[in-house]
Amino acid sequence: MFKRLTKATLVAALITLPLTACEVTKTEEGEMPDVEVKVEGGELPEYDVDGPDVDVSTKKVEVTVPDIDVKTPNDPDYEDEDPETPPPSGSGS
């Protein structure tokens, strides 16, 4: 399969390369053809669509949210857990 894919890629490259290497110059102005079109009004098809019955309701639910304490270097009881980590910039240290 790999050989087939490689051959297909090579063939595509060989076909594409000459097309991208050519120079095209317009030598004559083009013109739209004179066309007369006569149409009569049409009709859109009609559809009878029965959607599903959907019951949309709400209910009150209590969710327990964990309490998280965040200490910053500006807090008086801040303790750096990793002394190797430099303090954040702008902390005055």
Secondary structure, DSSP 8 states (H G I E B T S, - for coil): -HHHHHHHHHHHHHHHHHHHS------S--------------------------------------------TTSTT---S-TTS---TTS--
